[in-house]
Amino acid sequence: MIHPKAVIEKNVVLGDDVSIGPYVYLENGVRLGKGVKVSAFAHLKANTYVGENTFIGSGSVIGEVPQILDAKDAKGKVYIGKGNVIREYVTINCSSSPDKATSLGDNNFLMACSHVAHDCKIANNVVICNGTLVAGHIEIGDNAFISGNVVIHQFVKIGRLAMIGGLSRVNQDVLPFMMVVGDSRVWGPNLVGLKRANFSREEINQIRKAYKILYRKERSLKNALEELEKLDSPVVKEMIVSILSSQRGICGPKRSALWEKLFLDYPYFARSKIPTYESMPKFDLSKFNKE
């Protein structure tokens, strides 16, 4: 299943049942596992390793040189696990040094035109929607959901089962199970994600209590941590570990500053009403029907 117009350099290792589309370019050192499918015009750079049954969409570029000023040669690596879906025009940069790797786990879904920069570590079952920009050295936990056109600052950590709303910008760490919307603001637990992950009612209640302690009550982080430890819950302990290991600090509550209310919130509520589909004139489609 290799198209005759694909370019495959020497020292490329191909597993069984791979499918290589037209104008695909595989450089020296590329390794594809069993059942990998690479669509037309995709370019896989050297030292790119792709696990079994992964799909790579048209025009994707995997393993390109990191977008940093002193990067000249692509000496790093990219490791991609099993069962991933990487849609069209996704870009994944290799690591900034040969002893490291940009890595994706298993069963991740990267939608069209998303970007994963150098030295990122993406776990398993993560969804990254269209146009999202993931900067360098970012870590994303299992089952996280990153909506469309999100921008994430370098070195940020996003916890397990966190959700980031569309058009958000994230410049601090996101705790596990939390939902961030807008400018790094936590709006509450990711209840839909928790239910889909079959969390028990008790676990969800514990996460809700932890959220209220951290974000609804005005207290110091030290006092909040002391109260969280009293809950004695594995999911809450996971949140505590994330707080204690954070180097950038964690995202704050959804309260808006004065300038945000004036320039962001107020125009939203004061905007003029946009006509809905039902209120717009209907077109007569009968003239397009042909006998």
NUBA-131102 format. One line per field, with one value per residue: residue number from 0; x, y, z of N, C-alpha, C in turn. Coordinates in pm, 1 decimal. Layout:
BEGIN
num = c(NUM|...)
n.xx = c(X|...)
n.yy = c(Y|...)
n.zz = c(Z|...)
ca.xx = c(X|...)
ca.yy = c(Y|...)
ca.zz = c(Z|...)
c.xx = c(X|...)
c.yy = c(Y|...)
c.zz = c(Z|...)
This chain:
BEGIN
num = c(0|1|2|3|4|5|6|7|8|9|10|11|12|13|14|15|16|17|18|19|20|21|22|23|24|25|26|27|28|29|30|31|32|33|34|35|36|37|38|39|40|41|42|43|44|45|46|47|48|49|50|51|52|53|54|55|56|57|58|59|60|61|62|63|64|65|66|67|68|69|70|71|72|73|74|75|76|77|78|79|80|81|82|83|84|85|86|87|88|89|90|91|92|93|94|95|96|97|98|99|100|101|102|103|104|105|106|107|108|109|110|111|112|113|114|115|116|117|118|119|120|121|122|123|124|125|126|127|128|129|130|131|132|133|134|135|136|137|138|139|140|141|142|143|144|145|146|147|148|149|150|151|152|153|154|155|156|157|158|159|160|161|162|163|164|165|166|167|168|169|170|171|172|173|174|175|176|177|178|179|180|181|182|183|184|185|186|187|188|189|190|191|192|193|194|195|196|197|198|199|200|201|202|203|204|205|206|207|208|209|210|211|212|213|214|215|216|217|218|219|220|221|222|223|224|225|226|227|228|229|230|231|232|233|234|235|236|237|238|239|240|241|242|243|244|245|246|247|248|249|250|251|252|253|254|255|256|257|258|259|260|261|262|263|264|265|266|267|268|269|270|271|272|273|274|275|276|277|278|279|280|281|282|283|284|285|286|287|288|289|290)
n.xx = c(83.6|192.2|216.6|327.5|432.1|523.3|794.6|1052.9|1315.5|1638.9|1695.5|1449.3|1198.2|931.4|629.5|404.3|128.2|115.5|8.1|84.3|40.3|16.0|292.5|392.4|656.5|913.7|1172.0|1518.1|1553.3|1293.6|1032.9|765.4|489.6|289.4|8.7|-7.0|-127.7|-57.4|-141.1|-174.6|89.8|197.6|472.7|729.4|983.5|1333.1|1410.7|1156.1|907.4|639.5|359.6|156.8|-131.9|-187.7|-313.2|-216.8|-281.3|-344.7|-87.8|37.2|311.2|562.1|800.7|962.4|1216.6|1255.3|1080.7|1261.4|1500.5|1775.4|1779.1|1900.7|1942.8|1748.8|1778.7|1651.3|1387.1|1074.1|817.9|543.0|256.0|28.2|-265.1|-337.4|-499.2|-414.4|-491.9|-542.0|-280.5|-157.4|105.3|395.3|664.6|1006.0|1205.3|1417.7|1672.4|1893.3|1877.3|1628.1|1266.4|981.2|664.6|378.8|115.7|-111.0|-401.3|-478.8|-634.1|-572.0|-686.5|-746.4|-491.5|-379.4|-110.5|179.8|443.7|803.5|942.1|712.2|484.1|237.2|-23.9|-247.6|-547.2|-617.5|-778.2|-722.6|-833.5|-923.6|-685.4|-551.6|-277.7|-1.5|252.6|613.4|751.8|525.1|299.5|40.8|-223.4|-388.2|-690.0|-756.8|-925.6|-890.9|-1017.6|-1110.5|-880.1|-729.2|-466.9|-165.9|65.6|422.8|577.6|359.5|141.6|-119.2|-374.6|-504.9|-808.7|-889.6|-1056.0|-1036.5|-1184.4|-1300.7|-1104.5|-959.8|-685.7|-404.0|-192.3|-97.3|-70.7|-315.5|-533.7|-602.4|-919.9|-1048.8|-1220.6|-1135.1|-1191.4|-1163.2|-938.8|-728.4|-897.0|-1063.1|-1363.9|-1508.7|-1558.7|-1493.7|-1754.9|-1901.9|-1700.7|-1607.3|-1827.5|-1849.3|-1619.0|-1686.1|-1666.8|-1737.8|-2025.3|-1947.0|-1674.2|-1699.3|-1835.2|-1635.8|-1446.5|-1590.3|-1609.9|-1340.3|-1296.2|-1458.1|-1326.0|-1080.7|-1143.7|-1379.6|-1385.2|-1238.3|-922.3|-585.5|-345.7|-201.5|-366.1|-583.7|-478.5|-433.2|-695.2|-783.7|-638.6|-771.1|-988.0|-919.4|-913.1|-849.3|-870.5|-867.4|-617.9|-463.0|-503.1|-382.0|-113.6|-58.2|-76.0|134.4|354.0|361.3|524.2|469.3|251.8|-104.9|-407.2|-641.7|-949.6|-1281.1|-1346.4|-1365.9|-1135.5|-1153.5|-1094.6|-1138.2|-1412.3|-1505.3|-1403.6|-1429.8|-1645.6|-1869.7|-1916.5|-2005.0|-2254.2|-2389.8|-2414.1|-2564.7|-2863.6|-2834.8|-2972.8|-3153.2|-3149.3|-3411.0|-3547.0|-3462.2|-3510.7|-3665.7|-3550.4|-3670.3|-3655.0|-3757.4|-3712.8|-3470.6|-3502.9|-3499.8|-3674.7)
n.yy = c(-120.4|127.3|428.9|496.2|751.6|839.1|942.3|773.9|757.0|597.6|358.4|370.9|229.3|16.8|-107.7|-395.4|-387.9|-111.2|208.4|429.4|739.4|939.4|1153.1|1164.1|1216.8|1047.9|1064.1|962.6|733.2|729.4|547.2|333.5|180.5|-123.5|-115.8|162.4|463.2|699.2|999.6|1183.5|1407.2|1440.7|1492.4|1334.4|1379.2|1302.9|1061.3|1010.8|829.6|617.7|468.6|163.4|143.7|414.6|717.6|955.6|1267.6|1450.2|1663.3|1700.7|1778.7|1620.8|1616.9|1832.2|2095.8|2250.3|2553.6|2767.1|3025.3|2956.3|2711.9|2497.7|2251.9|1951.6|1766.4|1634.6|1411.6|1244.9|1072.1|876.3|719.5|436.1|398.0|666.8|961.3|1187.2|1468.0|1658.7|1878.6|1910.8|2007.2|1887.0|1940.4|1828.7|1728.6|1952.7|1866.0|1584.8|1388.3|1389.6|1380.8|1476.1|1372.4|1162.7|979.8|707.9|671.1|938.5|1238.7|1464.4|1745.3|1919.5|2142.9|2197.6|2259.4|2120.8|2188.8|2173.1|1927.4|1862.4|1670.7|1458.2|1275.7|1005.4|945.2|1209.0|1501.8|1740.8|2023.2|2192.7|2423.0|2480.4|2591.6|2458.9|2529.4|2501.4|2238.7|2161.5|1976.5|1743.3|1581.8|1255.0|1204.1|1471.2|1759.6|1981.4|2261.8|2436.9|2663.2|2737.6|2879.8|2790.4|2855.4|2813.0|2550.0|2499.2|2289.9|2066.0|1911.2|1576.5|1487.3|1748.8|2035.6|2269.6|2561.1|2688.3|2927.4|3011.2|3134.5|3001.2|3041.0|2945.6|2659.3|2399.6|2245.0|1893.1|1769.7|2012.9|2294.0|2531.7|2856.4|3125.4|3379.9|3211.4|3126.7|2947.4|2782.3|2586.5|2237.9|1980.7|1851.5|1707.5|1563.7|1411.4|1248.6|1106.3|963.6|779.9|839.5|802.1|905.5|991.7|1052.8|1266.6|1449.8|1498.9|1626.4|1853.6|1973.5|2028.1|2213.2|2428.3|2497.3|2585.8|2786.2|2924.4|3020.4|3279.0|3255.1|3189.9|3009.0|2826.8|2776.8|2673.1|2436.2|2293.7|2245.4|2093.4|1857.7|1739.8|1619.7|1370.3|1207.5|1017.7|1143.9|1411.9|1425.3|1392.6|1640.3|1800.6|1720.4|1817.4|2091.4|2135.2|2061.4|2246.6|2487.3|2719.5|2822.6|2803.8|2819.0|3085.8|3189.4|3253.5|3518.3|3843.3|4102.8|4465.0|4597.6|4391.9|4351.4|4592.3|4602.8|4350.6|4185.3|4365.1|4464.6|4224.4|4172.7|4400.4|4397.8|4425.5|4260.1|3966.8|3858.1|3556.1|3230.4|3151.8|3392.9|3514.5|3587.8|3331.2|3114.2|3034.8|2723.1|2578.1|2648.0|2546.0|2282.3|2011.2|1850.6)
n.zz = c(0.0|-81.3|-235.0|-565.9|-606.4|-366.8|-155.1|-17.1|190.5|250.3|515.5|639.8|835.7|792.2|914.9|904.8|676.4|633.7|504.5|258.1|124.2|-186.0|-271.0|-16.6|215.0|359.0|578.4|640.2|907.9|999.1|1154.3|1120.6|1269.8|1268.2|1053.0|1023.6|876.8|635.1|500.1|185.7|90.5|342.6|567.6|720.0|938.8|1014.5|1272.5|1373.3|1531.9|1497.7|1638.7|1628.2|1412.7|1384.6|1247.4|1010.3|888.1|576.9|455.6|701.4|918.2|1075.7|1327.1|1263.5|1285.6|1606.4|1686.8|1778.1|1845.1|1830.4|1707.0|1465.2|1336.5|1300.6|1550.2|1748.6|1872.6|1794.0|1946.9|1891.8|2006.2|2002.7|1798.4|1749.3|1616.7|1386.8|1240.0|928.6|827.5|1075.6|1295.3|1447.8|1643.2|1678.9|1966.0|2158.0|2199.7|2140.7|2338.1|2441.6|2388.9|2198.4|2285.5|2234.5|2379.5|2372.3|2162.4|2116.7|1988.5|1754.2|1613.5|1297.0|1183.4|1431.4|1666.0|1806.7|2005.9|2060.7|2283.3|2425.5|2629.1|2587.7|2719.3|2731.8|2539.0|2487.3|2365.1|2124.6|1985.1|1671.6|1544.0|1781.8|1982.7|2118.0|2320.1|2381.9|2594.0|2738.2|2943.4|2921.7|3076.8|3106.6|2920.1|2897.0|2761.1|2506.8|2375.5|2065.3|1902.0|2124.0|2319.8|2471.4|2718.9|2732.1|2926.4|3087.0|3282.1|3233.3|3395.3|3454.3|3294.8|3271.1|3129.1|2866.1|2762.5|2442.2|2256.3|2473.7|2675.6|2826.9|3086.4|3321.9|3543.1|3509.9|3723.6|3785.3|3669.5|3648.5|3489.5|3256.5|3138.7|2913.3|3017.6|3161.3|3374.2|3622.7|3606.6|3727.1|3827.8|3584.2|3508.6|3312.8|3181.9|3397.8|3457.5|3219.7|3238.1|3422.3|3697.5|4042.5|4238.7|4490.2|4448.8|4269.0|4430.3|4622.4|4464.5|4398.2|4652.0|4696.5|4493.0|4581.3|4817.4|4720.1|4529.8|4583.5|4836.6|5017.8|5098.4|5208.7|5007.2|5153.7|5379.5|5244.8|5140.3|5375.9|5455.5|5241.0|5273.9|5482.5|5367.7|5276.3|5034.2|4740.0|4482.5|4550.6|4669.5|4444.0|4323.1|4516.3|4496.3|4240.4|4286.6|4469.8|4317.7|4118.5|3919.2|3790.1|3914.7|3979.2|3780.0|3833.6|4011.8|3864.2|3891.7|3760.4|3682.7|3716.4|3474.3|3294.8|3318.0|3213.4|2949.4|2837.6|2943.9|2955.8|2683.0|2574.1|2694.0|2618.3|2348.3|2023.0|1916.8|1729.1|1426.1|1421.3|1264.0|1216.9|1204.8|978.3|626.7|434.5|178.0|-144.9|-244.4|-446.0|-709.4|-764.0|-788.5|-1007.4|-1263.2)
ca.xx = c(0.0|279.5|192.5|453.7|483.0|576.4|941.0|1094.8|1460.5|1696.8|1689.8|1311.9|1144.1|785.8|564.0|308.5|-0.8|117.5|-48.1|156.6|-26.6|100.7|372.1|440.5|802.8|964.1|1315.9|1598.5|1531.5|1151.4|985.0|619.7|441.9|190.0|-120.9|-3.3|-173.1|-6.1|-212.5|-97.6|165.6|252.7|619.7|780.6|1125.9|1416.7|1393.6|1013.8|862.5|493.3|308.7|60.9|-269.0|-199.8|-346.7|-155.9|-358.7|-280.8|-13.9|95.3|457.9|596.8|943.1|1037.7|1304.6|1182.6|1071.4|1336.8|1593.0|1906.2|1763.9|1947.7|1923.9|1650.9|1853.2|1567.0|1306.0|929.6|760.7|397.1|209.8|-63.5|-405.2|-360.8|-553.8|-351.4|-563.4|-469.3|-199.7|-106.0|250.9|453.8|809.7|1088.3|1261.5|1524.4|1801.8|1881.7|1853.9|1489.1|1172.2|841.6|597.8|234.7|81.7|-199.8|-542.6|-502.9|-700.4|-527.8|-766.4|-676.2|-418.8|-327.5|36.1|243.9|581.6|911.9|956.0|583.8|449.2|92.1|-49.6|-336.5|-688.9|-628.5|-834.6|-676.2|-920.8|-868.6|-619.6|-492.9|-132.9|58.7|390.8|713.7|767.1|394.3|256.1|-105.4|-257.9|-484.3|-830.8|-781.9|-994.5|-848.8|-1108.8|-1051.8|-811.9|-672.2|-321.9|-113.7|200.2|524.7|602.2|234.4|95.2|-264.5|-398.8|-593.6|-951.7|-919.9|-1112.5|-1007.3|-1285.3|-1253.5|-1048.3|-896.4|-539.7|-366.3|-53.5|-61.2|-109.1|-456.8|-544.6|-686.5|-1065.6|-1103.2|-1258.7|-1082.7|-1253.3|-1116.4|-800.7|-676.1|-991.5|-1129.4|-1508.2|-1569.9|-1514.7|-1534.1|-1853.5|-1935.4|-1588.8|-1600.6|-1934.7|-1814.6|-1510.0|-1744.4|-1634.3|-1849.6|-2086.1|-1862.9|-1554.2|-1739.3|-1863.9|-1508.7|-1385.1|-1666.5|-1568.1|-1206.3|-1310.2|-1511.2|-1221.4|-974.5|-1182.7|-1499.6|-1361.8|-1120.1|-826.4|-453.1|-325.3|-155.7|-483.7|-666.7|-416.1|-458.5|-833.8|-794.9|-582.5|-869.6|-1088.2|-870.8|-968.6|-745.3|-879.0|-824.2|-472.6|-406.2|-503.9|-281.4|18.4|-42.3|-49.8|266.6|458.1|351.3|629.0|413.7|129.9|-225.4|-506.0|-720.6|-1095.4|-1341.5|-1376.1|-1302.6|-1084.1|-1235.7|-1072.3|-1201.2|-1556.2|-1532.2|-1366.0|-1462.0|-1779.1|-1976.8|-1956.1|-2076.0|-2394.6|-2450.8|-2411.0|-2694.7|-2914.2|-2805.6|-3088.2|-3136.0|-3182.2|-3556.4|-3600.8|-3413.9|-3600.3|-3645.3|-3531.7|-3754.5|-3566.2|-3826.7|-3657.7|-3349.2|-3540.4|-3511.0|-3757.8)
ca.yy = c(0.0|243.6|495.0|509.8|888.3|867.7|944.1|704.8|749.9|476.3|339.3|386.0|99.6|13.6|-226.7|-462.1|-325.2|35.1|271.4|554.0|807.3|1007.4|1269.4|1154.7|1216.8|984.8|1082.2|859.3|716.4|720.1|411.8|326.0|52.2|-197.8|-54.7|309.0|521.4|834.7|1056.4|1255.8|1530.2|1446.3|1489.3|1285.7|1406.5|1199.1|1028.4|1009.3|692.9|618.5|339.7|89.0|187.6|560.1|784.3|1088.1|1330.7|1518.1|1786.0|1710.4|1779.9|1562.2|1609.2|1947.0|2163.2|2336.0|2694.3|2848.3|3107.1|2895.0|2579.1|2492.9|2117.3|1869.0|1659.1|1570.8|1296.0|1245.4|940.5|876.7|587.9|357.0|434.7|810.7|1023.1|1317.4|1511.4|1730.6|1998.6|1917.9|2015.8|1841.1|1962.5|1735.9|1782.6|2050.5|1800.0|1444.0|1298.2|1405.3|1353.9|1519.0|1242.5|1143.1|845.1|629.2|706.1|1082.0|1292.5|1599.9|1790.7|1988.8|2269.5|2216.1|2260.3|2073.8|2235.1|2086.2|1876.0|1842.6|1534.7|1441.5|1141.5|918.0|981.9|1355.2|1564.1|1876.9|2063.2|2266.9|2552.3|2500.9|2608.3|2405.3|2574.8|2403.9|2184.7|2150.1|1841.5|1731.1|1454.5|1165.4|1239.5|1615.4|1806.0|2117.2|2307.1|2500.1|2792.9|2764.8|2900.5|2745.8|2906.0|2710.0|2493.1|2479.3|2153.0|2052.5|1786.9|1472.0|1514.6|1891.7|2083.9|2409.1|2612.7|2746.6|3062.3|3045.4|3136.9|2937.0|3074.1|2881.1|2518.7|2366.1|2129.2|1784.6|1769.7|2148.5|2350.6|2667.0|2933.0|3263.8|3414.1|3128.0|3132.3|2820.3|2804.7|2478.5|2103.0|1930.5|1751.1|1620.8|1472.1|1318.1|1150.1|1018.7|876.8|688.7|871.2|778.3|1025.9|1034.5|1117.5|1396.4|1538.0|1538.6|1724.7|1978.0|2033.5|2081.8|2334.8|2536.5|2538.3|2656.5|2895.7|2997.1|3077.7|3364.1|3212.1|3169.8|2876.2|2740.4|2734.7|2588.8|2304.2|2226.7|2198.6|1986.8|1735.2|1680.5|1545.2|1231.7|1146.4|1000.0|1243.9|1539.3|1415.8|1417.1|1785.0|1856.3|1694.9|1910.3|2225.5|2138.8|2044.1|2351.9|2588.1|2842.9|2859.6|2745.4|2914.6|3145.6|3181.1|3320.3|3659.4|3931.3|4231.4|4576.3|4624.8|4284.5|4376.6|4707.5|4586.0|4218.0|4139.6|4459.6|4459.9|4100.2|4185.5|4517.4|4386.4|4424.7|4126.4|3915.9|3781.9|3411.8|3167.0|3147.8|3525.3|3561.3|3548.2|3197.4|3107.7|2941.9|2625.5|2501.3|2679.0|2468.0|2142.7|1977.3|1731.6)
ca.zz = c(0.0|-92.8|-362.7|-640.6|-601.8|-233.9|-146.5|104.4|193.3|306.4|661.4|689.6|875.9|774.4|966.9|816.6|644.0|632.7|385.4|232.0|14.4|-284.1|-234.1|121.7|224.7|481.1|583.8|706.1|1051.1|1032.1|1181.5|1126.3|1318.6|1191.7|1027.1|1018.7|751.0|614.7|385.7|84.7|117.0|477.6|571.5|847.8|945.0|1074.1|1414.4|1408.7|1557.9|1500.7|1683.6|1547.5|1383.0|1392.7|1121.4|993.0|783.1|464.3|478.6|835.1|924.7|1204.9|1355.7|1212.3|1380.5|1701.0|1650.5|1872.6|1767.4|1811.0|1649.1|1327.7|1282.2|1371.3|1615.6|1847.5|1836.4|1817.6|1973.0|1884.9|2047.0|1921.5|1782.1|1745.7|1495.5|1365.8|1120.4|826.2|853.8|1212.4|1303.3|1573.8|1637.8|1755.2|2090.2|2139.1|2214.5|2100.1|2450.8|2483.2|2280.7|2203.0|2292.7|2245.7|2423.0|2287.7|2140.3|2117.5|1869.4|1724.2|1500.5|1189.8|1200.7|1566.6|1670.7|1929.2|1996.7|2105.3|2420.3|2492.8|2669.4|2585.9|2771.9|2655.0|2522.8|2489.7|2246.1|2097.9|1874.6|1559.1|1559.0|1914.2|1982.4|2239.6|2317.8|2420.5|2729.4|2803.3|2977.4|2923.4|3137.2|3042.3|2901.3|2892.5|2639.8|2473.9|2269.6|1948.1|1904.1|2256.3|2321.5|2599.9|2741.3|2753.1|3059.0|3161.2|3300.8|3233.8|3467.0|3403.0|3281.8|3267.4|3002.8|2835.2|2670.6|2317.7|2251.7|2600.9|2683.3|2952.5|3118.5|3447.4|3546.7|3528.5|3811.6|3734.3|3683.4|3645.1|3361.1|3241.3|3030.4|2904.2|3049.7|3271.2|3484.6|3653.2|3621.1|3803.6|3789.7|3452.8|3548.0|3200.4|3163.5|3510.5|3442.0|3107.9|3284.0|3522.0|3836.6|4133.2|4294.9|4602.3|4394.5|4214.2|4543.8|4680.6|4373.7|4415.8|4778.9|4676.7|4411.7|4664.4|4911.3|4648.9|4441.9|4626.6|4968.3|5017.0|5198.5|5152.8|4951.3|5263.2|5456.6|5158.7|5133.9|5502.8|5455.7|5141.0|5329.3|5572.4|5291.4|5271.7|4914.0|4638.0|4376.2|4607.8|4685.5|4311.1|4306.0|4607.6|4436.7|4128.1|4341.8|4532.4|4215.9|4018.6|3915.8|3733.2|3984.6|3921.3|3729.0|3939.3|4004.0|3749.7|3917.7|3662.4|3725.9|3670.2|3331.6|3218.8|3314.6|3127.5|2810.3|2787.6|2981.9|2924.5|2540.9|2545.2|2735.1|2555.5|2203.2|1957.5|1890.5|1596.1|1377.2|1419.0|1136.6|1198.9|1176.9|849.7|517.1|383.8|34.4|-218.3|-304.3|-551.0|-840.8|-784.4|-812.9|-1149.2|-1286.5)
c.xx = c(87.5|260.1|324.4|512.2|524.8|728.9|981.4|1246.4|1507.9|1680.8|1553.9|1257.0|991.9|730.5|468.8|184.7|1.0|59.4|15.4|95.4|69.6|168.7|405.1|592.7|842.6|1116.0|1385.2|1567.8|1387.0|1114.6|833.2|578.4|336.0|61.2|-122.7|-47.6|-126.0|-68.5|-121.4|-31.9|214.9|404.8|663.4|931.9|1199.7|1386.3|1249.1|967.4|710.8|443.9|198.3|-73.1|-290.4|-227.5|-284.3|-217.6|-276.6|-207.1|46.7|247.6|497.3|748.8|1026.6|1118.8|1221.6|1186.8|1131.3|1453.6|1725.0|1898.0|1803.9|1920.7|1822.7|1722.6|1767.6|1483.5|1157.9|885.6|608.5|349.1|111.5|-201.1|-434.3|-423.7|-497.0|-404.0|-479.0|-401.2|-164.7|46.7|296.1|605.2|883.9|1142.9|1380.4|1663.6|1785.7|1854.5|1712.9|1398.1|1041.1|757.4|446.8|211.5|-8.1|-338.1|-571.5|-564.4|-658.0|-599.8|-686.2|-611.8|-376.0|-174.9|84.5|392.1|678.0|899.7|824.3|563.6|298.1|62.2|-142.6|-478.1|-711.7|-688.3|-783.0|-747.2|-850.5|-802.7|-555.9|-340.5|-77.7|207.7|484.5|707.7|635.3|361.7|103.9|-140.7|-364.3|-623.3|-859.3|-846.8|-958.3|-932.5|-1035.0|-988.7|-767.3|-522.0|-271.5|32.5|297.4|541.2|475.9|203.9|-56.9|-297.9|-495.6|-739.2|-986.5|-981.4|-1081.4|-1108.2|-1224.2|-1208.8|-983.2|-746.0|-500.9|-219.5|-9.9|-114.6|-258.6|-464.5|-626.7|-834.4|-1127.9|-1134.1|-1215.4|-1147.8|-1194.6|-969.9|-755.9|-765.2|-1062.0|-1276.5|-1576.6|-1512.1|-1566.4|-1633.1|-1888.3|-1824.6|-1579.6|-1707.8|-1904.6|-1703.3|-1554.6|-1691.7|-1758.0|-1904.0|-2002.6|-1737.3|-1587.2|-1769.4|-1734.5|-1439.1|-1457.6|-1627.0|-1430.4|-1210.4|-1358.7|-1405.7|-1117.2|-1021.5|-1304.0|-1483.9|-1232.0|-1028.5|-691.4|-439.8|-279.6|-273.4|-574.7|-610.2|-439.0|-600.1|-854.3|-744.4|-679.5|-973.7|-1049.3|-934.3|-858.1|-749.3|-836.2|-673.3|-401.8|-401.4|-397.3|-141.1|44.1|-10.4|93.3|379.4|457.9|465.1|580.0|296.3|9.5|-320.9|-597.9|-869.9|-1149.8|-1377.4|-1298.5|-1249.6|-1168.9|-1217.6|-1133.9|-1352.4|-1590.1|-1512.0|-1402.2|-1606.2|-1889.0|-2014.1|-2032.7|-2224.5|-2465.3|-2458.5|-2552.7|-2735.1|-2885.8|-2925.0|-3059.0|-3175.9|-3331.6|-3612.1|-3555.0|-3507.1|-3564.9|-3635.6|-3624.7|-3663.3|-3630.2|-3767.3|-3528.0|-3380.1|-3557.7|-3592.1|-3672.0)
c.yy = c(126.0|304.9|516.2|651.2|930.8|861.7|884.2|689.2|617.8|475.8|376.8|246.8|105.6|-116.8|-287.1|-375.7|-173.6|85.0|408.8|619.1|877.3|1130.9|1274.8|1151.4|1160.8|993.4|964.7|853.6|712.6|572.9|414.1|186.6|-8.6|-117.8|96.5|356.4|667.0|890.3|1142.5|1381.6|1541.8|1431.6|1448.2|1298.2|1293.1|1181.7|1044.3|864.2|695.4|478.9|284.0|161.2|336.4|616.3|922.5|1151.9|1405.9|1644.3|1800.5|1706.7|1736.2|1558.4|1723.0|2012.3|2248.7|2482.6|2781.3|2910.3|3036.0|2753.4|2581.8|2357.4|2040.7|1748.8|1582.1|1457.7|1325.7|1100.6|953.5|734.6|524.4|422.9|583.5|852.8|1163.6|1370.6|1604.5|1857.3|2018.1|1926.5|1975.2|1855.4|1859.5|1804.7|1872.8|1990.7|1651.4|1347.5|1310.9|1373.0|1427.0|1391.9|1254.6|999.4|775.3|693.4|855.0|1125.7|1437.9|1646.1|1883.9|2119.1|2296.7|2202.1|2214.2|2105.5|2135.3|2048.0|1863.1|1694.6|1525.6|1297.0|1064.1|974.0|1131.8|1402.5|1707.1|1924.2|2157.7|2397.7|2576.9|2502.2|2566.0|2438.8|2468.7|2362.3|2175.2|2003.7|1839.9|1590.8|1377.5|1228.1|1389.1|1652.1|1952.8|2164.0|2386.1|2635.3|2834.8|2788.4|2870.9|2786.5|2792.4|2675.2|2476.0|2329.9|2152.3|1914.4|1692.9|1516.7|1662.3|1926.5|2230.8|2456.3|2680.8|2890.8|3104.3|3060.9|3090.2|2967.3|3023.9|2738.8|2501.5|2238.8|2018.2|1809.2|1909.1|2192.7|2496.6|2732.9|3073.4|3278.1|3340.3|3131.8|2997.4|2847.0|2694.3|2344.2|2065.6|1816.0|1655.5|1518.2|1368.8|1209.4|1053.4|921.2|782.0|712.4|849.8|910.5|1080.1|1106.5|1256.0|1495.4|1586.3|1643.9|1858.5|2050.0|2097.8|2210.9|2452.2|2587.8|2624.9|2786.8|2975.5|3062.2|3157.8|3325.4|3193.0|3027.8|2778.6|2688.1|2643.8|2447.2|2225.7|2171.5|2086.3|1854.3|1665.0|1597.5|1398.5|1155.0|1132.0|1106.2|1380.9|1539.0|1438.3|1567.2|1851.1|1839.3|1791.4|2051.3|2234.7|2127.4|2155.3|2452.0|2720.9|2896.7|2804.4|2854.8|2960.0|3131.3|3266.6|3465.2|3747.1|4057.0|4342.2|4600.9|4516.3|4305.1|4489.2|4674.5|4449.3|4178.0|4234.5|4458.8|4333.8|4113.1|4299.9|4506.9|4385.5|4282.3|4086.2|3834.1|3633.1|3357.1|3171.9|3283.9|3581.7|3514.8|3410.4|3200.1|3005.0|2846.4|2551.4|2526.6|2602.9|2322.2|2118.0|1849.7|1619.5)
c.zz = c(0.0|-230.9|-435.0|-637.2|-461.4|-238.2|-12.3|100.0|253.7|458.6|720.7|718.7|869.2|829.1|865.4|795.8|655.2|501.2|369.7|108.4|-80.2|-226.4|-84.9|119.3|361.3|480.4|651.9|854.9|1093.2|1053.0|1199.1|1170.3|1229.0|1176.0|1025.3|880.1|743.6|487.1|299.2|139.7|261.5|472.0|711.5|846.9|1015.6|1222.8|1461.5|1418.0|1578.4|1534.3|1596.5|1531.6|1406.1|1253.9|1119.6|869.7|680.7|508.5|616.5|826.5|1065.7|1219.2|1302.2|1324.5|1476.3|1659.1|1761.5|1797.4|1737.9|1754.0|1501.9|1262.5|1367.2|1431.7|1715.6|1790.7|1859.3|1835.7|1976.0|1912.0|1950.3|1910.8|1782.6|1613.1|1487.3|1233.3|1033.7|877.7|1001.5|1206.3|1443.0|1562.0|1720.5|1880.0|2059.7|2154.3|2184.8|2213.8|2507.4|2365.5|2306.0|2194.2|2301.6|2289.0|2322.9|2278.1|2157.4|1985.9|1853.2|1598.3|1409.9|1236.1|1344.9|1564.3|1807.7|1917.2|2059.0|2252.7|2496.3|2525.4|2681.5|2621.9|2679.0|2650.2|2535.5|2358.1|2237.9|1972.0|1776.8|1600.5|1693.4|1905.0|2117.6|2235.0|2375.0|2566.8|2806.3|2828.9|2989.6|2971.5|3061.7|3034.5|2909.0|2759.9|2618.6|2355.2|2161.8|1975.5|2044.2|2240.5|2462.2|2610.8|2769.3|2900.8|3143.7|3170.6|3310.3|3288.1|3398.1|3404.8|3298.3|3131.9|2987.6|2731.2|2549.9|2332.1|2383.0|2583.1|2823.0|2979.9|3255.7|3447.0|3573.9|3612.3|3746.0|3764.2|3674.0|3501.6|3356.7|3120.2|3031.7|2938.3|3176.0|3394.5|3501.5|3682.9|3699.2|3764.0|3650.9|3472.5|3434.3|3177.8|3274.0|3498.6|3328.7|3145.3|3395.1|3663.0|3922.9|4184.9|4410.5|4553.5|4339.9|4326.1|4610.8|4594.2|4383.5|4544.9|4764.3|4595.3|4496.8|4763.0|4841.5|4585.1|4488.5|4763.1|4964.7|5133.0|5129.4|5099.2|5058.9|5344.9|5374.7|5150.5|5262.7|5508.8|5354.4|5195.3|5423.6|5498.5|5274.6|5155.6|4809.7|4528.2|4426.6|4629.2|4552.6|4281.3|4393.6|4549.9|4320.9|4176.9|4394.0|4430.7|4111.3|4031.8|3860.4|3813.8|3912.6|3876.1|3841.2|3919.6|3890.9|3774.8|3821.1|3729.1|3665.8|3521.4|3244.2|3209.7|3216.7|2980.2|2752.5|2816.1|2935.0|2776.1|2504.8|2578.3|2662.2|2404.4|2145.9|1923.0|1746.2|1548.6|1375.8|1283.0|1110.9|1159.9|1043.0|738.8|463.5|232.0|-25.0|-295.2|-420.5|-688.7|-869.5|-811.6|-961.4|-1163.4|-1347.7)
